[in-house]
Amino acid sequence: MTAILAPIPNHVGITLRKDKTMPCDVHTHHEGRIRRFPHGAVRRAVLEYAINLCAWQRIALTTRHRTDESYVQRRPFPLRGPDDVASLRTRVEELVAGLLEDYPAEAGEFADQMAAILPTVADRQQGIDTLKEQCRRLYVIEHGTSGTEPPDDGDFRIVTTEDAAEVHVRSGAQDQLSAHRPEQTDLDSDDYLTAVSRCLVSARERGRALSEDEVLAIHLAYTLASDGERVPLPVRPWSSPGFRDTQSYMSITDPGEGHLLGTTRRSENLRGVIVHIEHLERGNTQDREAVEPYRIPAPQSISRVRLHTGTQAPVSSYVGRPMFEGNVADSLLKTVHTVSAACSALFMDGLTECKLAMERMTATEAIDFMRAIAGNVRRNRHTQALSAAFNLNTPIVDDRPATMRSQAGRPRTISDRFEVGLLGIELVAEAGFDKVTWDGTADTYPSRCVIEQLTFEQAVTLVHRAHEAGLLTYFSAGFRFHHLADVTYTGTDGVGVGGAQILRYMDQQTGHHGPFKEENIATILKIRDEAAASVLGQGAALLARLDQMFFEKSITAGQNQARESLYPALAQRDEARVAALLPTTRHARVIPDSAIEPPVLGSARRLIAAGHASLAATAYTPLEFSRLLVRLERAVRQRDAEHAAELLSAARAQVDESDGDFSSEQLPSVA
C-alpha cells in the first residue's frame, strides 16, 4: 500500500528513518513490567491516532499545494468535544470532510481509507485484537509499510487478550522508573507516563521511527492524561539571566497541535527554546478589548505537549487577563480563586511558567491581584514562574500612594510605551511575580513588532532595569525573521514567536490559522545563534549576567565597573566599546545554573564563590559574612532552596538598608 502521508515524518515527534533496528536506550531482550488497558481505552487511543493523522494530512496537503497568500481556512478553531467513542468518531469524520472540502482532488484516497477503518473501530462488538489491527492499518497509511514485528524492537510490546491490551515495558526501562513496590508487575500511571515520555525523548534524540506498538502505547498514554493523570517528571525551570546555554530563548508558540506534530519532533528544535502553549487566532475580530489577542489553550493539549517535551525544554502557558465582574474590589476574591485554580492545574502538569495579562486594573489593583495570585497558586516557587504581561499600548492609571502624594492626591495616567514598560517592572517587583512581559499587540493582526514600537535604547533599558530587580524578561507581538537579531541584542530572556507572522499559515480573508510551519524553527534559531555570537549579542549576554549578579549581590567591584560601562555602550549599539569591555570579565569564574535544580541554588553558589569580594560582603562585618557563607554552603549541600532563598533575600535587604557599596579601595579588584 502506498503511503498517503509520505514524505511527512512520524506524527509523534520523531524523524522517520528506514532503519528500524535502533532501539530506545531501554532496549533489552526481556519483557518487563506491564500496564493493562481495557477495551474502551484502546478504542479511544486508536481514534486519537486517526485524529492526528488527519492533522498530518492537512499539513502535507497545505505544504504541497498552498502558499501563505493562497491558503484558505474558512472554519474557526474547533473546541474539543467529549472523549467518548461516538464524539471522537464524529471528530474524525468532520476532519476528513474538511480535507475533502479544501482539497477535493488530493484528499480522496485518504478519505476512502479512513472510511474503511472508522466503522470497525467504532463497532463495540469488535475485540481488542481487531482494534490493534486497525491501528496497524493507520500506521501503514502514515508510513507506507507495516511496523517491525520482532518482539525485542523498541521500548514497548503490546499483547492483546480478551479483556485488555497488555503494554509490556522492556525490563531495561525498569531501571529508569520509580523504585517503589519493585515486587509489583503492573505499572502504575506515573511509571507508565514516565516510560512513554522517556521513550519519546530517546527516539527523538536518536532520530529513529517508532514502532506500531510504541505509537499505540503513546496514544494509550493520552487516554491516561485525558483521565486526569499527570506526567511526573521534574520541572525544567527558567535558568537565571546570563547563566543558561544561550541568553535569549525563543518562545516557540502554538495552541498545542503544532508542538506535538512539529516543535517536539526534533531535538534541535528544542535547543534554547521554551515551548509556549497559547491560542493566537483572533479571526476577523481585531478589537483587543472585545477579544483578547492571546488566550489560554486547551488543557488536553497542555498535558500532551508536556509528555512529548519531557525535560528537554521548559514548557509554559498563557492564562489570560482576569475576568472581573463589575469593579475589581467586589470581584477580586472570585477572580483570584478562579485564575489561581487554572494556574495551579497547569503547574501540576509540570509547566515552568504561567502568564497573566495585567489589564483593566489600576497600578494598586494590579499589585493586589498579583500578590493574591502568588499567595493562592499551588506551585514550586523556586522552579515555576508567574509572569505578568503589560501591553505597551494600554495606558495604566498609577494610583500608588507615592504617586498620589506627588500628584496632589490625584492618580497619574501612564500612556507612553516606555513608561508603561518601566512601571510594569516596578509593579511586578513589588508584587512578587517572577517575570515581566512587554507586549505590543493592538487592534490589528498580524501585529506590528513590539521591538519597532520602542527605540533600541529603550528596549535595552527595560531589560537592564528588570534584570537588576531580579526579574526575567520577555518581549512579544509581531516578530518576523528580520526582528530576531535586534531583540537578541537587548539581552531579553524570552522572545515570543508564533502565529501568522512566522509559524502558521493564515487565511487572509477570515484570519483563521492553518498548519504549523515547523521548518521555520531552524531559521529562527539560526538567526538567534548568529546574533548571540556577534559582539552585541555577547555584550547583551554579559550585561544580563552582570545584572543578575548585581541583584544577587555576588558581583565584585571590578565586575560592577564593567557592568556600569557596558550598559550605555550596548544601549547605544557601540560595538567598539562593547568589544573592548568583553575581555575585562572573561577570566571571571562563571557558575551556571543547573538545568533542573532551582536557580536560587546557582545564585547561592555564586555568592559563596565571590566571598568577601562581593557586594553583599560590604554590608557585613567579616565575621558576620563568614557565618552567612557557612549557612549558605549548608543550604546548597542539602539542596535546600527555601533556606537558600531566605538567606539571599536577607543579604540583599542588608545591602539595601546599609547602602552597601564598594569602597574606592575595592575598585581595583579583579573582575
Secondary structure, 3 states (H helix, E strand, C coil): CCCCCCCCCECCCECCCCCCCCCCCCCCCCEEEEEEEEHHHHHHHHHHHHHHHHHHHHHHHHHHHCCCCCCCCCCCCCCCCCCCHHHHHHHHHHHHHHHHHHCCCCCHHHHHHHHHHHHHHHCCCCCHHHHHHHHHHHHHHHHCCCCCCCCCCCCEEEEECCCEEEEEEEHHHHHHCCCCCCCCCECCHHHHHHHHHHHHHHHHHHCCCCCHHHHHHHHHHHHHHHCCCCCCCCCCCCCCCCCCCCCCEEEEEECCHHHHHCHHHCHHHHCCEEEEECECCCCCCCCCCCCCCCECCCHHHHHHHHHHHCCCCCEEEEEECCCCCCCHHHHHHHHHHHHHHHHHHHHHCCCCEEEEECCCCCHHHHHHHHHHHHHHCCCCCCCCEEEEEEECCCCEEECCHHHHHHCCCCCEEECCHHHHHHHHHHHHHHHCCCEEEEECCCCCCCCCCHHHCCCHHHHHHHHHHHHHCCCEEEEECCCCHHHHHHHHHCCCCEEEEEHHHCCEEECCCCCCEEEECCHHHHHHHHHHHHHHHCHHHHHHHHHHHHHHHHHHCCCEHHHHHHHHHHHHHHHCCCHHHHHHHHHHHCCCCCCCCCCCCCHHHHHHHHHHHHHHHECHHHHCCHHHHHHHHHHHHHHHHCCCHHHHHHHHHHHHHHHHHHCCCCCCCCCCCCC
